[in-house]
Amino acid sequence: MRKISSMLALAGTMLTALALAPQAAAQSFPSKPIRWIVPYAAGGGSDFLARTIGQQLSANIGQPVVVENKPGANTAIAAAETARSPHDGYTVMSADNGTLVFNPALYKTLSYNPTRDLAPVSLLGKFPMILVVGANAEFKDARDFLAKVKAAPGKVSYASAGAGSPHHLAMELLKERAGLRMVHIGYRGAAPALLDVVGGQVPAMMTDLAAGAAFLKAGKLRPLAVANATRLPQLPNVPTFAEIGLQGVEAAALVGMVAPAGTPPDVIARLQTSVAAAIRQPEVNRKLVDFGVEPVGSTPEQFAALLRSETALWHKLIRDLNITLE
């Protein structure tokens, strides 16, 4: 009986230790460097966001934050690697709406499942889309643009950063809401697309401020309207689409932090708190705004809710327009 009692006591002790282990891990988190995967090459908006926030995050948590660029396969390479990583909070990823919303609708097969394999931590920031035209384009303002494009169905083209990109889908949303017919010309990235709009080869495109800021400041692009709920502080004189009478045209490149599914909730909470604090730091916040980002720092629950609403909106549009990348 004594032996059985000892064994039961030992088993109870082991179970208690196992139950407390995740709590102890969360309390000691982080105790080593954090690897932050960016699914794009160095120098872009997602990379800037990760490095700017990561530097402050490192100072806040007292551990190095190592940014690692893993571009390819429309972010799927980085997403799959993140999903396979240990779910301990020491591997995180910058995931945009391409990774988390568009890809499942654009591809028949994916190497990862965003809802099953990745856990939302925080929406880091938004890159609101702006309808721009070349400096010498014939369109006086947004209303004039809509009227002239509507009067010439299928004769006006627009550029994008590539099929399935936020820039492409933002214009498709505008077309759907305004009843426009336009010809899509996809490029390999925002930079070459913007160059052709500036040069007059293509009349218009949707761009984010971070990509188009230099051309806008130089007067080589004219912003007509912003696809945002409110005017942008960087472009206070540019109206929203709602202000010109067109409802439901809101689109942005969203960039958030995700971790491998199964990461303990306490670790997710610690990550989110530290990231949000980094974003709120005045110098970091100013850098993001100056770059063209709307800083956020949401909770995991808010980020998850946003992803659900974005999925409902964009999956319907992608299906209705039969857009596919396969």
RODO-2510 file (C-alpha; in nm, 4 decimals, decimal comma):
residues 326
     n   res          X          Y          Z
     1     m     0,0000     0,0000     0,0000
     2     r     0,2835     0,2348     0,0877
     3     k     0,4420     0,1698    -0,2535
     4     i     0,1131     0,2410    -0,4318
     5     s     0,0656     0,5591    -0,2289
     6     s     0,4193     0,6712    -0,3126
     7     m     0,3621     0,6041    -0,6806
     8     l     0,0331     0,7976    -0,6765
     9     a     0,2007     1,0866    -0,4974
    10     l     0,4847     1,0875    -0,7515
    11     a     0,2340     1,0811    -1,0376
    12     g     0,0443     1,3705    -0,8833
    13     t     0,3644     1,5683    -0,8466
    14     m     0,4558     1,5047    -1,2105
    15     l     0,1117     1,6091    -1,3332
    16     t     0,1290     1,9279    -1,1281
    17     a     0,4735     2,0031    -1,2696
    18     l     0,3492     1,9458    -1,6237
    19     a     0,0504     2,1718    -1,5637
    20     l     0,2689     2,4493    -1,4257
    21     a     0,5369     2,4192    -1,6959
    22     p     0,3606     2,6408    -1,9554
    23     q     0,2972     2,9049    -1,6880
    24     a     0,6635     2,9005    -1,5852
    25     a     0,7702     2,9221    -1,9516
    26     a     0,5427     3,2210    -2,0082
    27     q     0,6664     3,3956    -1,6942
    28     s     1,0294     3,3533    -1,8026
    29     f     0,9560     3,4520    -2,1647
    30     p     1,1614     3,5765    -2,3372
    31     s     1,4879     3,4264    -2,2200
    32     k     1,6643     3,4123    -2,5591
    33     p     1,6645     3,5934    -2,8966
    34     i     1,3429     3,6168    -3,0998
    35     r     1,3534     3,5338    -3,4699
    36     w     1,1285     3,7620    -3,6758
    37     i     1,0668     3,6291    -4,0283
    38     v     0,9767     3,8781    -4,3022
    39     p     0,8363     3,7182    -4,6217
    40     y     0,9806     3,9882    -4,8486
    41     a     1,3263     4,1108    -4,9463
    42     a     1,4995     4,3740    -4,7366
    43     g     1,4046     4,7351    -4,8013
    44     g     1,0266     4,7085    -4,8468
    45     g     0,7411     4,8209    -4,6249
    46     s     0,7109     4,4968    -4,4259
    47     d     1,0859     4,4904    -4,3715
    48     f     1,0885     4,8527    -4,2531
    49     l     0,8029     4,7807    -4,0140
    50     a     0,9727     4,4741    -3,8644
    51     r     1,3127     4,6399    -3,8238
    52     t     1,1745     4,9641    -3,6798
    53     i     0,9447     4,7923    -3,4297
    54     g     1,1912     4,5085    -3,3684
    55     q     1,4671     4,7442    -3,2558
    56     q     1,2401     4,8969    -2,9909
    57     l     1,0951     4,5567    -2,9010
    58     s     1,4473     4,4296    -2,8347
    59     a     1,5106     4,7210    -2,5983
    60     n     1,1795     4,6569    -2,4206
    61     i     1,2313     4,2844    -2,3601
    62     g     1,6075     4,2826    -2,3101
    63     q     1,6679     4,0218    -2,5812
    64     p     1,7895     4,0476    -2,9425
    65     v     1,5252     4,0484    -3,2146
    66     v     1,6747     3,9032    -3,5313
    67     v     1,4940     3,9956    -3,8533
    68     e     1,5286     3,7297    -4,1242
    69     n     1,4106     3,7912    -4,4816
    70     k     1,2601     3,4876    -4,6550
    71     p     1,0882     3,6032    -4,9752
    72     g     0,9212     3,3768    -5,2281
    73     a     0,6010     3,2049    -5,3414
    74     n     0,3826     3,5046    -5,2577
    75     t     0,4863     3,4783    -4,8872
    76     a     0,4076     3,1033    -4,8681
    77     i     0,7713     3,0003    -4,8067
    78     a     0,7964     3,2140    -4,4942
    79     a     0,4475     3,1191    -4,3769
    80     a     0,5150     2,7464    -4,4077
    81     e     0,8453     2,7791    -4,2221
    82     t     0,6796     2,9761    -3,9436
    83     a     0,4042     2,7172    -3,9156
    84     r     0,6649     2,4397    -3,8777
    85     s     0,8646     2,6260    -3,6127
    86     p     0,8434     2,5424    -3,2396
    87     h     0,5344     2,7028    -3,0882
    88     d     0,7223     2,8707    -2,8055
    89     g     0,7065     3,2378    -2,9098
    90     y     1,0657     3,2556    -3,0272
    91     t     0,9699     3,2527    -3,3960
    92     v     0,7260     3,5136    -3,5255
    93     m     0,6420     3,6425    -3,8716
    94     s     0,5229     3,9590    -4,0416
    95     a     0,2081     3,8426    -4,2197
    96     d     0,0066     4,0657    -4,4490
    97     n    -0,3400     4,0226    -4,5957
    98     g    -0,1824     3,8353    -4,8861
    99     t    -0,0573     3,5698    -4,6448
   100     l    -0,3631     3,5553    -4,4220
   101     v    -0,6570     3,6515    -4,6467
   102     f    -0,5870     3,6553    -5,0212
   103     n    -0,3715     3,3462    -5,0756
   104     p    -0,6316     3,0881    -4,9640
   105     a    -0,8733     3,2304    -5,2221
   106     l    -0,6172     3,2836    -5,4989
   107     y    -0,4482     2,9402    -5,4843
   108     k    -0,6101     2,5982    -5,5043
   109     t    -0,3329     2,4495    -5,2909
   110     l    -0,1140     2,6128    -5,0274
   111     s     0,1737     2,4813    -4,8189
   112     y     0,0115     2,6266    -4,5069
   113     n    -0,3348     2,7022    -4,3693
   114     p    -0,3487     3,0501    -4,2117
   115     t    -0,6285     2,9763    -3,9663
   116     r    -0,4981     2,6324    -3,8651
   117     d    -0,1225     2,6951    -3,8664
   118     l    -0,0745     3,0582    -3,7588
   119     a    -0,1860     3,2419    -3,4458
   120     p    -0,2584     3,6186    -3,4592
   121     v    -0,0499     3,8286    -3,2189
   122     s    -0,1130     4,1884    -3,3242
   123     l    -0,1958     4,4034    -3,6241
   124     l     0,1172     4,6160    -3,6474
   125     g     0,0054     4,8713    -3,9027
   126     k    -0,1997     4,9572    -4,2084
   127     f    -0,0845     5,0904    -4,5438
   128     p    -0,4036     5,2584    -4,6754
   129     m    -0,4463     5,2583    -5,0521
   130     i    -0,4576     5,5794    -5,2540
   131     l    -0,5874     5,6288    -5,6080
   132     v    -0,3110     5,8112    -5,7963
   133     v    -0,2600     5,9325    -6,1527
   134     g     0,0358     6,0839    -6,3354
   135     a     0,1009     6,4539    -6,2913
   136     n    -0,0116     6,5261    -6,6496
   137     a    -0,3091     6,2898    -6,6556
   138     e    -0,6353     6,4303    -6,7915
   139     f    -0,8338     6,3658    -6,4725
   140     k    -0,9015     6,6778    -6,2653
   141     d    -1,0129     6,4994    -5,9491
   142     a    -1,1640     6,1720    -5,8286
   143     r    -1,5157     6,2500    -5,9520
   144     d    -1,3782     6,3403    -6,2941
   145     f    -1,1785     6,0159    -6,2989
   146     l    -1,4869     5,8058    -6,2205
   147     a    -1,6977     5,9866    -6,4786
   148     k    -1,4440     5,9566    -6,7600
   149     v    -1,3612     5,5908    -6,6910
   150     k    -1,7301     5,5056    -6,6746
   151     a    -1,7868     5,6798    -7,0078
   152     a    -1,5148     5,4699    -7,1738
   153     p    -1,5722     5,1100    -7,0577
   154     g    -1,2715     4,8856    -7,1155
   155     k    -1,0583     5,1625    -7,2636
   156     v    -0,8728     5,2892    -6,9552
   157     s    -0,6004     5,0731    -6,8018
   158     y    -0,4529     5,0656    -6,4544
   159     a    -0,1286     4,9348    -6,3079
   160     s    -0,0745     4,7222    -6,0003
   161     a     0,2092     4,5649    -5,8051
   162     g     0,0981     4,2275    -5,9388
   163     a    -0,2060     4,0055    -5,9718
   164     g    -0,3555     3,9336    -5,6318
   165     s    -0,1661     4,2158    -5,4595
   166     p    -0,3475     4,4610    -5,2286
   167     h    -0,2957     4,7255    -5,4996
   168     h    -0,4689     4,5090    -5,7587
   169     l    -0,7587     4,4060    -5,5359
   170     a    -0,8116     4,7608    -5,4093
   171     m    -0,8707     4,8766    -5,7669
   172     e    -1,0969     4,5798    -5,8314
   173     l    -1,2993     4,6838    -5,5273
   174     l    -1,3255     5,0385    -5,6639
   175     k    -1,4336     4,9027    -6,0038
   176     e    -1,6993     4,6848    -5,8430
   177     r    -1,8370     4,9623    -5,6205
   178     a    -1,8351     5,2265    -5,8977
   179     g    -1,9432     5,0017    -6,1864
   180     l    -1,6248     5,0578    -6,3880
   181     r    -1,4629     4,8474    -6,6602
   182     m    -1,0853     4,8866    -6,6767
   183     v    -0,7900     4,6855    -6,8076
   184     h    -0,5491     4,5500    -6,5472
   185     i    -0,1744     4,5643    -6,6173
   186     g     0,0177     4,3754    -6,3502
   187     y     0,3838     4,4425    -6,2735
   188     r     0,6444     4,2663    -6,0625
   189     g     0,6191     4,5017    -5,7679
   190     a     0,4936     4,8523    -5,6961
   191     a     0,8108     5,0341    -5,8086
   192     p     0,7953     4,9513    -6,1831
   193     a     0,4187     5,0070    -6,1832
   194     l     0,4598     5,3517    -6,0315
   195     l     0,7317     5,4402    -6,2815
   196     d     0,4961     5,3711    -6,5712
   197     v     0,2173     5,5758    -6,4116
   198     v     0,4620     5,8629    -6,3585
   199     g     0,5791     5,8264    -6,7187
   200     g     0,2240     5,8286    -6,8536
   201     q     0,2334     5,4771    -6,9995
   202     v    -0,0516     5,3768    -6,7676
   203     p    -0,3024     5,6338    -6,6417
   204     a    -0,3655     5,5247    -6,2842
   205     m    -0,3123     5,2800    -6,0006
   206     m    -0,3858     5,2217    -5,6360
   207     t    -0,0738     5,2565    -5,4252
   208     d     0,0175     5,2833    -5,0613
   209     l     0,1838     5,5980    -4,9331
   210     a     0,5065     5,4200    -4,8421
   211     a     0,5592     5,3086    -5,2023
   212     g     0,4455     5,6307    -5,3677
   213     a     0,5653     5,8966    -5,1214
   214     a     0,8726     6,0104    -5,3172
   215     f     0,6726     6,0622    -5,6378
   216     l     0,3909     6,2366    -5,4513
   217     k     0,6307     6,4737    -5,2752
   218     a     0,8036     6,5496    -5,6063
   219     g     0,4709     6,6271    -5,7728
   220     k     0,5117     6,3441    -6,0248
   221     l     0,1934     6,1737    -5,9013
   222     r    -0,1396     6,3296    -5,8106
   223     p    -0,3494     6,1652    -5,5372
   224     l    -0,7210     6,1693    -5,6163
   225     a    -0,8817     5,9837    -5,3241
   226     v    -0,7874     5,7603    -5,0325
   227     a    -0,9462     5,4199    -4,9732
   228     n    -0,9720     5,4776    -4,6002
   229     a    -1,2402     5,5622    -4,3460
   230     t    -1,0730     5,8978    -4,2746
   231     r    -0,8343     6,1307    -4,4533
   232     l    -0,4660     6,0545    -4,4112
   233     p    -0,2636     6,2962    -4,1946
   234     q     0,0091     6,2935    -4,4597
   235     l    -0,2439     6,3956    -4,7300
   236     p    -0,4954     6,6148    -4,5461
   237     n    -0,6356     6,7716    -4,8656
   238     v    -0,7144     6,4403    -5,0363
   239     p    -1,0741     6,3211    -4,9816
   240     t    -1,1866     5,9713    -4,8968
   241     f    -1,4034     5,7859    -5,1476
   242     a    -1,6945     5,8177    -4,9048
   243     e    -1,6567     6,1959    -4,9145
   244     i    -1,7075     6,1982    -5,2908
   245     g    -2,0190     5,9841    -5,2541
   246     l    -1,8787     5,6346    -5,3104
   247     q    -1,9321     5,4085    -5,0110
   248     g    -1,7520     5,0861    -4,9256
   249     v    -1,4173     5,1590    -5,0911
   250     e    -1,1749     5,0963    -4,8077
   251     a    -0,8607     4,8942    -4,8709
   252     a    -0,5162     4,8709    -4,7178
   253     a    -0,2153     4,6478    -4,7043
   254     l    -0,2370     4,5089    -4,3516
   255     v     0,0765     4,3850    -4,1786
   256     g     0,0554     4,1955    -3,8534
   257     m     0,2611     3,9663    -3,6353
   258     v     0,1721     3,5976    -3,6171
   259     a     0,3235     3,3035    -3,4320
   260     p     0,2998     2,9284    -3,4920
   261     a    -0,0364     2,7858    -3,3878
   262     g    -0,0188     2,6286    -3,0439
   263     t     0,1959     2,9026    -2,8957
   264     p     0,0778     2,9383    -2,5314
   265     p    -0,1768     3,2187    -2,4834
   266     d     0,0338     3,3728    -2,2068
   267     v     0,3304     3,3942    -2,4437
   268     i     0,1093     3,5453    -2,7161
   269     a    -0,0137     3,8012    -2,4620
   270     r     0,3419     3,8894    -2,3586
   271     l     0,4446     3,9322    -2,7218
   272     q     0,1442     4,1516    -2,7959
   273     t     0,1974     4,3720    -2,4928
   274     s     0,5645     4,4235    -2,5764
   275     v     0,4971     4,4900    -2,9452
   276     a     0,2168     4,7381    -2,8716
   277     a     0,4428     4,9207    -2,6259
   278     a     0,7130     4,9432    -2,8932
   279     i     0,4650     5,0859    -3,1457
   280     r     0,3414     5,3452    -2,8935
   281     q     0,6947     5,4668    -2,8257
   282     p     0,6880     5,8253    -2,9658
   283     e     0,9969     5,7980    -3,1871
   284     v     0,8862     5,4649    -3,3334
   285     n     0,5340     5,5950    -3,3888
   286     r     0,6671     5,9020    -3,5678
   287     k     0,8933     5,6937    -3,7928
   288     l     0,6023     5,4729    -3,8937
   289     v     0,3726     5,7656    -3,9712
   290     d     0,6465     5,9425    -4,1681
   291     f     0,6984     5,6238    -4,3702
   292     g     0,3276     5,6072    -4,4569
   293     v     0,2074     5,3528    -4,2031
   294     e    -0,0967     5,3883    -3,9808
   295     p     0,0370     5,2350    -3,6546
   296     v    -0,2005     5,0013    -3,4703
   297     g    -0,0757     4,7456    -3,2132
   298     s    -0,4090     4,5633    -3,1700
   299     t    -0,4886     4,2724    -2,9393
   300     p    -0,4862     3,9161    -3,0802
   301     e    -0,8666     3,9101    -3,0573
   302     q    -0,9039     4,2366    -3,2500
   303     f    -0,6601     4,1141    -3,5154
   304     a    -0,8485     3,7843    -3,5508
   305     a    -1,1821     3,9658    -3,5848
   306     l    -1,0387     4,1933    -3,8539
   307     l    -0,9074     3,8931    -4,0457
   308     r    -1,2536     3,7329    -4,0381
   309     s    -1,4193     4,0453    -4,1779
   310     e    -1,1454     4,0915    -4,4399
   311     t    -1,1803     3,7280    -4,5464
   312     a    -1,5560     3,7668    -4,5943
   313     l    -1,5094     4,0804    -4,8078
   314     w    -1,2161     3,9768    -5,0258
   315     h    -1,2987     3,6103    -5,0784
   316     k    -1,6370     3,7099    -5,2210
   317     l    -1,4755     3,9663    -5,4525
   318     i    -1,2070     3,7204    -5,5672
   319     r    -1,4687     3,4499    -5,6342
   320     d    -1,7061     3,6890    -5,8119
   321     l    -1,4273     3,8120    -6,0405
   322     n    -1,2802     3,4616    -6,0834
   323     i    -0,9290     3,5820    -5,9956
   324     t    -0,6822     3,2967    -5,9606
   325     l    -0,3038     3,2638    -5,9544
   326     e    -0,2988     2,9004    -6,0660
***
